[in-house]
Each structure stands twice: as C-alpha cells, then as structure tokens.
Amino acid sequence: MVVKILGSGCANCARLEEAVRDAVAKLGIEADIVKVTDFGEIVELGVMSTPALVVDEQVKVAGRVPKAEEIESILSDGA
C-alpha cells in the first residue's frame, strides 16, 4: 500500500502525517508513506485543498485532518 500525504508542509500536513504513521503502526500494516509537496503533482491528483490523504492513488480525504478512527478505517479498507 502506498499512502501519500499531500500538502505544503504546513502544521495540518504534519499532523496528518503523524496520524497516518500512528495508524499504520497501530494496525500493524505495511505501507510506504510518501510526502508530496509538489503542487503540480497535487493538482494532477485532482486535489485543490490540502492537506490530503491518498491511498494507492485514490484521494480519500482533502482539505482537513481526519480523526484517528477515520484514518484507521481508510487504511484498513485499503490493506
């Protein structure tokens, strides 16, 4: 599974990355976590509002930091 965190590196982007890493560890799944800060690549994925969470090239959340439970649910479905 490839999990991308899209954003400029703002505080919310950092919070989302930390929450994703925590969820991956809690669930015990294998995932490559990639930070994407290039706005060209972000727009190519169809995202106009960051932070965003992308799992295996599918945008799951954009424009907000989801709660831990939501992240775990998203990652469980993709595992």
C-alpha positions as CSV (number, residue, x, y, z in Angstrom):
1,M,0.0,0.0,0.0
2,V,1.3,3.5,-0.9
3,V,-0.1,6.3,1.3
4,K,0.6,9.9,0.2
5,I,0.3,13.0,2.4
6,L,-0.3,15.9,0.1
7,G,0.5,19.5,1.2
8,S,2.9,22.3,1.5
9,G,4.4,21.2,4.8
10,C,2.0,23.2,7.0
11,A,1.1,22.3,10.6
12,N,-2.0,20.4,9.4
13,C,0.0,18.5,6.9
14,A,2.4,17.5,9.7
15,R,-0.5,16.5,11.9
16,L,-1.9,14.3,9.2
17,E,1.4,12.6,8.5
18,E,1.9,11.9,12.2
19,A,-1.7,10.5,12.5
20,V,-1.1,8.3,9.4
21,R,2.1,6.9,10.8
22,D,0.4,6.2,14.2
23,A,-2.5,4.4,12.4
24,V,-0.1,2.3,10.3
25,A,1.8,1.2,13.4
26,K,-1.4,0.5,15.4
27,L,-2.9,-1.6,12.6
28,G,0.4,-3.4,12.0
29,I,0.1,-3.0,8.3
30,E,2.9,-2.4,5.7
31,A,2.7,0.9,4.0
32,D,5.0,3.2,2.1
33,I,4.3,6.7,3.4
34,V,5.2,9.5,0.9
35,K,5.0,13.2,1.5
36,V,4.1,15.1,-1.7
37,T,4.8,18.9,-1.6
38,D,5.0,19.5,-5.4
39,F,1.8,21.4,-6.3
40,G,1.9,20.1,-9.9
41,E,1.7,16.6,-8.6
42,I,-1.0,17.5,-6.1
43,V,-3.1,19.1,-8.8
44,E,-2.6,16.1,-11.1
45,L,-4.3,14.0,-8.4
46,G,-7.3,16.4,-8.5
47,V,-6.7,17.9,-5.1
48,M,-7.3,21.7,-4.7
49,S,-7.4,21.8,-0.9
50,T,-4.7,20.4,1.4
51,P,-3.8,18.5,3.5
52,A,-5.0,15.5,1.6
53,L,-4.7,11.7,2.1
54,V,-4.2,9.5,-0.9
55,V,-4.2,5.7,-0.7
56,D,-3.0,3.7,-3.7
57,E,-3.6,6.8,-6.0
58,Q,-7.2,7.3,-4.7
59,V,-7.9,10.5,-2.9
60,K,-9.6,9.6,0.4
61,V,-9.7,13.0,2.3
62,A,-8.9,16.5,1.2
63,G,-8.9,19.9,2.9
64,R,-8.9,18.6,6.5
65,V,-7.2,16.4,9.0
66,P,-9.4,13.3,9.7
67,K,-9.8,11.8,13.1
68,A,-7.6,8.9,14.0
69,E,-10.6,6.5,13.7
70,E,-11.3,7.6,10.2
71,I,-7.7,7.2,9.1
72,E,-7.6,3.7,10.6
73,S,-10.9,2.8,8.8
74,I,-9.5,4.1,5.5
75,L,-6.2,2.2,5.9
76,S,-8.0,-1.0,7.0
77,D,-10.1,-0.9,3.9
78,G,-7.0,-0.5,1.7
79,A,-5.0,-3.2,3.4
